[in-house]
Amino acid sequence: MRELGTISHDTALDLWDLCDINPAKVHVTVPRAAKLRRAVPVAYRVHVRDLKPDDVAHHEGIPVVTVRRAILDGIETNVDPHLIEQAIDNSRTRGLLSKSDLADLIDPHSSRRAER
C-alpha cells in the first residue's frame, strides 16, 4: 500500500512528545505529485513537500517525520521559539538527534537549517 501523507510539523512535535505544543489541527505533509481530489477537512493542515526517505520514520505503524524534520518544520513555520528550544533540549536529553543534527538546529547560520 502506498503511503501518501506523513504526520508532520506541530503534530509530529506533539507525537514525539518533544515540547508542550498543542496543535489546533492535524498537520500532514504530502508529496508535490499528490492529487488531492477532495476538500481538506478543517481539522487538517496539509503541507506539500517531497520528503526524503531519511526524513520519514514510523510511530506505531504511522508514517511521521523524524524528530529532526519535525523541528525544522517548526522553525520554518514560526513555532514559538520557546517550544523549539524545548524540543531541541528534549531531543538532546533523550538522545534522539546526532551531534551534527543538534549543531545544525542550534546554529542559526547552518545551511541545513534553512533546508526546504
DOLUMMI-140408 format. One line per field, with one value per residue: residue number from 1; residue in one letter; x, y, z of N, C-alpha, C in turn. Coordinates in nm, 2 decimals. Example, Ala and Ser with C-alpha at 12.3 -4.5 7.8 and 13.67 -1.06 7.14 Angstrom:
BEGIN
i <- [1 | 2]
aa <- [A | S]
n_u <- [1.32 | 1.28]
n_v <- [-0.57 | -0.22]
n_w <- [0.78 | 0.71]
ca_u <- [1.23 | 1.37]
ca_v <- [-0.45 | -0.11]
ca_w <- [0.78 | 0.71]
c_u <- [1.32 | 1.29]
c_v <- [-0.33 | 0.00]
c_w <- [0.78 | 0.79]
END
This chain:
BEGIN
i <- [1 | 2 | 3 | 4 | 5 | 6 | 7 | 8 | 9 | 10 | 11 | 12 | 13 | 14 | 15 | 16 | 17 | 18 | 19 | 20 | 21 | 22 | 23 | 24 | 25 | 26 | 27 | 28 | 29 | 30 | 31 | 32 | 33 | 34 | 35 | 36 | 37 | 38 | 39 | 40 | 41 | 42 | 43 | 44 | 45 | 46 | 47 | 48 | 49 | 50 | 51 | 52 | 53 | 54 | 55 | 56 | 57 | 58 | 59 | 60 | 61 | 62 | 63 | 64 | 65 | 66 | 67 | 68 | 69 | 70 | 71 | 72 | 73 | 74 | 75 | 76 | 77 | 78 | 79 | 80 | 81 | 82 | 83 | 84 | 85 | 86 | 87 | 88 | 89 | 90 | 91 | 92 | 93 | 94 | 95 | 96 | 97 | 98 | 99 | 100 | 101 | 102 | 103 | 104 | 105 | 106 | 107 | 108 | 109 | 110 | 111 | 112 | 113 | 114 | 115 | 116]
aa <- [M | R | E | L | G | T | I | S | H | D | T | A | L | D | L | W | D | L | C | D | I | N | P | A | K | V | H | V | T | V | P | R | A | A | K | L | R | R | A | V | P | V | A | Y | R | V | H | V | R | D | L | K | P | D | D | V | A | H | H | E | G | I | P | V | V | T | V | R | R | A | I | L | D | G | I | E | T | N | V | D | P | H | L | I | E | Q | A | I | D | N | S | R | T | R | G | L | L | S | K | S | D | L | A | D | L | I | D | P | H | S | S | R | R | A | E | R]
n_u <- [0.08 | 0.06 | 0.20 | 0.07 | 0.03 | 0.21 | 0.25 | 0.33 | 0.51 | 0.37 | 0.21 | 0.37 | 0.58 | 0.43 | 0.35 | 0.60 | 0.64 | 0.80 | 0.78 | 0.57 | 0.37 | 0.04 | -0.13 | -0.37 | -0.47 | -0.44 | -0.14 | -0.02 | 0.20 | 0.22 | 0.34 | 0.46 | 0.35 | 0.11 | -0.24 | -0.49 | -0.82 | -1.04 | -1.19 | -1.00 | -1.05 | -1.15 | -1.01 | -0.76 | -0.43 | -0.27 | 0.05 | 0.28 | 0.55 | 0.82 | 0.93 | 1.24 | 1.36 | 1.50 | 1.38 | 1.16 | 0.99 | 0.85 | 0.58 | 0.43 | 0.34 | 0.25 | 0.32 | 0.55 | 0.72 | 1.07 | 1.24 | 1.43 | 1.33 | 1.08 | 1.14 | 1.28 | 1.06 | 0.90 | 1.06 | 1.06 | 0.79 | 0.75 | 0.70 | 0.66 | 0.96 | 1.04 | 0.92 | 1.05 | 1.31 | 1.26 | 1.19 | 1.43 | 1.60 | 1.48 | 1.51 | 1.79 | 1.84 | 1.71 | 1.85 | 1.78 | 1.88 | 2.15 | 2.49 | 2.57 | 2.33 | 2.21 | 2.39 | 2.34 | 2.07 | 2.09 | 2.27 | 2.22 | 2.31 | 2.35 | 2.36 | 2.20 | 1.99 | 1.83 | 1.73 | 1.49]
n_v <- [-0.12 | 0.22 | 0.49 | 0.80 | 1.05 | 1.20 | 1.24 | 1.55 | 1.86 | 2.06 | 1.86 | 1.63 | 1.72 | 1.71 | 1.44 | 1.30 | 1.38 | 1.61 | 1.88 | 2.13 | 2.17 | 2.23 | 2.13 | 2.28 | 2.17 | 1.87 | 1.81 | 1.73 | 1.61 | 1.60 | 1.46 | 1.66 | 1.56 | 1.47 | 1.42 | 1.58 | 1.50 | 1.57 | 1.81 | 1.94 | 1.83 | 2.05 | 2.00 | 1.94 | 2.03 | 2.07 | 2.02 | 2.07 | 1.89 | 1.72 | 1.46 | 1.34 | 1.00 | 0.95 | 1.14 | 1.04 | 0.84 | 0.58 | 0.56 | 0.36 | 0.23 | 0.43 | 0.67 | 0.92 | 1.23 | 1.25 | 1.33 | 1.54 | 1.65 | 1.73 | 1.93 | 2.11 | 2.17 | 2.31 | 2.53 | 2.65 | 2.72 | 2.90 | 2.83 | 2.90 | 3.02 | 2.94 | 2.69 | 2.55 | 2.55 | 2.40 | 2.16 | 2.09 | 2.07 | 1.86 | 1.66 | 1.63 | 1.55 | 1.30 | 1.17 | 1.17 | 1.29 | 1.32 | 1.44 | 1.62 | 1.69 | 1.82 | 2.04 | 2.17 | 2.24 | 2.42 | 2.62 | 2.92 | 3.00 | 2.78 | 2.59 | 2.37 | 2.41 | 2.59 | 2.44 | 2.34]
n_w <- [0.00 | -0.08 | 0.08 | 0.14 | 0.29 | 0.55 | 0.89 | 1.03 | 1.11 | 1.36 | 1.47 | 1.46 | 1.63 | 1.87 | 1.87 | 1.90 | 2.15 | 2.22 | 2.30 | 2.46 | 2.28 | 2.14 | 1.90 | 1.69 | 1.47 | 1.27 | 1.13 | 0.81 | 0.57 | 0.23 | -0.09 | -0.37 | -0.60 | -0.53 | -0.58 | -0.46 | -0.43 | -0.29 | -0.08 | 0.18 | 0.51 | 0.78 | 1.01 | 0.94 | 0.84 | 0.55 | 0.42 | 0.15 | 0.03 | -0.10 | 0.07 | 0.19 | 0.20 | 0.44 | 0.61 | 0.71 | 0.95 | 1.14 | 1.37 | 1.58 | 1.35 | 1.20 | 0.95 | 1.01 | 1.03 | 1.09 | 1.41 | 1.38 | 1.13 | 1.21 | 1.39 | 1.22 | 1.05 | 1.24 | 1.29 | 1.04 | 1.01 | 1.20 | 1.47 | 1.82 | 1.95 | 2.21 | 2.23 | 2.03 | 2.13 | 2.36 | 2.24 | 2.11 | 2.33 | 2.47 | 2.28 | 2.28 | 2.54 | 2.54 | 2.35 | 2.08 | 1.85 | 1.63 | 1.69 | 1.49 | 1.38 | 1.60 | 1.62 | 1.38 | 1.41 | 1.62 | 1.54 | 1.40 | 1.15 | 0.99 | 0.70 | 0.66 | 0.83 | 0.70 | 0.51 | 0.27]
ca_u <- [0.00 | 0.13 | 0.18 | 0.05 | 0.05 | 0.30 | 0.23 | 0.44 | 0.50 | 0.32 | 0.15 | 0.49 | 0.64 | 0.35 | 0.35 | 0.73 | 0.65 | 0.92 | 0.75 | 0.44 | 0.28 | -0.09 | -0.17 | -0.51 | -0.50 | -0.35 | -0.05 | 0.02 | 0.28 | 0.20 | 0.43 | 0.42 | 0.27 | -0.02 | -0.36 | -0.60 | -0.94 | -1.15 | -1.16 | -0.93 | -1.13 | -1.10 | -0.93 | -0.63 | -0.35 | -0.18 | 0.18 | 0.33 | 0.69 | 0.88 | 1.02 | 1.35 | 1.33 | 1.56 | 1.30 | 1.03 | 1.00 | 0.71 | 0.54 | 0.32 | 0.29 | 0.20 | 0.44 | 0.57 | 0.85 | 1.17 | 1.25 | 1.50 | 1.25 | 0.97 | 1.20 | 1.30 | 0.93 | 0.85 | 1.13 | 1.01 | 0.65 | 0.75 | 0.65 | 0.72 | 1.10 | 1.05 | 0.88 | 1.16 | 1.42 | 1.22 | 1.20 | 1.58 | 1.66 | 1.43 | 1.57 | 1.92 | 1.83 | 1.66 | 1.94 | 1.71 | 1.94 | 2.30 | 2.56 | 2.57 | 2.19 | 2.20 | 2.47 | 2.27 | 1.95 | 2.12 | 2.34 | 2.12 | 2.37 | 2.37 | 2.29 | 2.10 | 1.87 | 1.75 | 1.68 | 1.34]
ca_v <- [0.00 | 0.34 | 0.59 | 0.93 | 1.15 | 1.18 | 1.33 | 1.64 | 1.99 | 2.07 | 1.73 | 1.55 | 1.76 | 1.66 | 1.29 | 1.26 | 1.44 | 1.69 | 2.01 | 2.15 | 2.23 | 2.17 | 2.16 | 2.30 | 2.09 | 1.76 | 1.85 | 1.62 | 1.65 | 1.51 | 1.49 | 1.75 | 1.50 | 1.42 | 1.49 | 1.57 | 1.50 | 1.61 | 1.92 | 1.90 | 1.86 | 2.17 | 1.96 | 1.91 | 2.13 | 1.99 | 2.08 | 2.00 | 1.87 | 1.58 | 1.42 | 1.24 | 0.88 | 0.96 | 1.23 | 0.97 | 0.73 | 0.52 | 0.56 | 0.26 | 0.20 | 0.55 | 0.75 | 1.05 | 1.29 | 1.23 | 1.44 | 1.65 | 1.72 | 1.80 | 2.06 | 2.20 | 2.22 | 2.40 | 2.65 | 2.71 | 2.77 | 3.00 | 2.79 | 2.98 | 2.98 | 2.87 | 2.55 | 2.49 | 2.53 | 2.28 | 2.04 | 2.06 | 2.02 | 1.72 | 1.56 | 1.62 | 1.47 | 1.17 | 1.11 | 1.15 | 1.35 | 1.31 | 1.57 | 1.71 | 1.74 | 1.92 | 2.16 | 2.23 | 2.30 | 2.53 | 2.72 | 2.99 | 3.02 | 2.65 | 2.57 | 2.26 | 2.46 | 2.66 | 2.34 | 2.34]
ca_w <- [0.00 | -0.10 | 0.18 | 0.08 | 0.38 | 0.66 | 1.00 | 1.03 | 1.17 | 1.50 | 1.51 | 1.48 | 1.76 | 1.97 | 1.87 | 1.95 | 2.28 | 2.22 | 2.36 | 2.51 | 2.18 | 2.14 | 1.77 | 1.67 | 1.35 | 1.24 | 1.02 | 0.73 | 0.45 | 0.11 | -0.19 | -0.47 | -0.71 | -0.48 | -0.64 | -0.36 | -0.50 | -0.20 | 0.01 | 0.30 | 0.63 | 0.85 | 1.12 | 0.89 | 0.77 | 0.45 | 0.37 | 0.03 | 0.02 | -0.13 | 0.18 | 0.16 | 0.28 | 0.58 | 0.68 | 0.75 | 1.04 | 1.17 | 1.51 | 1.59 | 1.22 | 1.13 | 0.90 | 1.08 | 1.00 | 1.20 | 1.51 | 1.31 | 1.03 | 1.28 | 1.45 | 1.11 | 1.01 | 1.33 | 1.27 | 0.91 | 1.02 | 1.31 | 1.60 | 1.92 | 1.98 | 2.34 | 2.21 | 1.95 | 2.23 | 2.44 | 2.15 | 2.09 | 2.46 | 2.50 | 2.19 | 2.33 | 2.66 | 2.51 | 2.25 | 1.96 | 1.74 | 1.62 | 1.73 | 1.38 | 1.37 | 1.70 | 1.58 | 1.27 | 1.46 | 1.71 | 1.47 | 1.31 | 1.02 | 0.93 | 0.57 | 0.67 | 0.90 | 0.60 | 0.41 | 0.25]
c_u <- [0.09 | 0.10 | 0.17 | 0.09 | 0.14 | 0.28 | 0.35 | 0.42 | 0.46 | 0.28 | 0.27 | 0.56 | 0.56 | 0.36 | 0.48 | 0.74 | 0.77 | 0.90 | 0.61 | 0.34 | 0.15 | -0.15 | -0.32 | -0.56 | -0.40 | -0.27 | -0.01 | 0.09 | 0.25 | 0.30 | 0.37 | 0.33 | 0.13 | -0.14 | -0.47 | -0.73 | -1.06 | -1.10 | -1.09 | -1.02 | -1.07 | -1.01 | -0.78 | -0.56 | -0.25 | -0.07 | 0.22 | 0.49 | 0.73 | 0.98 | 1.12 | 1.32 | 1.39 | 1.49 | 1.18 | 1.07 | 0.86 | 0.70 | 0.42 | 0.25 | 0.24 | 0.32 | 0.44 | 0.71 | 0.94 | 1.17 | 1.32 | 1.41 | 1.13 | 1.02 | 1.22 | 1.16 | 0.88 | 0.93 | 1.08 | 0.87 | 0.63 | 0.68 | 0.72 | 0.86 | 1.12 | 1.02 | 0.99 | 1.27 | 1.39 | 1.23 | 1.35 | 1.64 | 1.61 | 1.49 | 1.72 | 1.92 | 1.80 | 1.75 | 1.88 | 1.77 | 2.09 | 2.36 | 2.56 | 2.43 | 2.17 | 2.27 | 2.40 | 2.14 | 1.98 | 2.19 | 2.25 | 2.18 | 2.39 | 2.30 | 2.18 | 1.97 | 1.78 | 1.69 | 1.53 | 1.30]
c_v <- [0.12 | 0.44 | 0.73 | 1.04 | 1.11 | 1.28 | 1.42 | 1.77 | 1.98 | 1.93 | 1.63 | 1.59 | 1.70 | 1.50 | 1.24 | 1.31 | 1.52 | 1.83 | 2.02 | 2.21 | 2.16 | 2.21 | 2.18 | 2.22 | 1.97 | 1.80 | 1.73 | 1.68 | 1.55 | 1.55 | 1.59 | 1.69 | 1.45 | 1.50 | 1.47 | 1.60 | 1.55 | 1.74 | 1.87 | 1.93 | 1.97 | 2.13 | 1.93 | 2.03 | 2.05 | 2.08 | 2.00 | 2.00 | 1.73 | 1.55 | 1.32 | 1.11 | 0.89 | 1.07 | 1.17 | 0.85 | 0.67 | 0.52 | 0.47 | 0.24 | 0.32 | 0.63 | 0.89 | 1.10 | 1.26 | 1.35 | 1.56 | 1.72 | 1.79 | 1.93 | 2.16 | 2.26 | 2.33 | 2.54 | 2.73 | 2.78 | 2.86 | 2.96 | 2.87 | 2.93 | 2.91 | 2.72 | 2.48 | 2.46 | 2.41 | 2.15 | 1.99 | 2.01 | 1.88 | 1.62 | 1.53 | 1.52 | 1.32 | 1.10 | 1.08 | 1.21 | 1.33 | 1.45 | 1.67 | 1.77 | 1.85 | 2.05 | 2.24 | 2.30 | 2.42 | 2.64 | 2.79 | 3.01 | 2.89 | 2.64 | 2.47 | 2.31 | 2.53 | 2.57 | 2.34 | 2.21]
c_w <- [0.00 | 0.02 | 0.12 | 0.18 | 0.50 | 0.77 | 1.01 | 1.12 | 1.32 | 1.56 | 1.54 | 1.61 | 1.88 | 1.98 | 1.93 | 2.10 | 2.31 | 2.29 | 2.40 | 2.41 | 2.18 | 2.00 | 1.76 | 1.55 | 1.34 | 1.11 | 0.94 | 0.61 | 0.34 | 0.00 | -0.29 | -0.57 | -0.66 | -0.54 | -0.53 | -0.43 | -0.42 | -0.13 | 0.13 | 0.42 | 0.71 | 0.97 | 1.08 | 0.83 | 0.68 | 0.41 | 0.25 | 0.03 | -0.01 | -0.02 | 0.14 | 0.25 | 0.42 | 0.66 | 0.74 | 0.84 | 1.06 | 1.32 | 1.52 | 1.46 | 1.14 | 1.07 | 0.96 | 1.04 | 1.12 | 1.30 | 1.45 | 1.21 | 1.10 | 1.34 | 1.34 | 1.06 | 1.11 | 1.32 | 1.15 | 0.92 | 1.14 | 1.43 | 1.71 | 1.95 | 2.11 | 2.32 | 2.13 | 2.04 | 2.32 | 2.36 | 2.13 | 2.22 | 2.50 | 2.41 | 2.23 | 2.45 | 2.64 | 2.40 | 2.12 | 1.83 | 1.75 | 1.66 | 1.62 | 1.36 | 1.48 | 1.67 | 1.47 | 1.32 | 1.55 | 1.64 | 1.37 | 1.17 | 0.94 | 0.80 | 0.57 | 0.74 | 0.80 | 0.50 | 0.39 | 0.19]
END
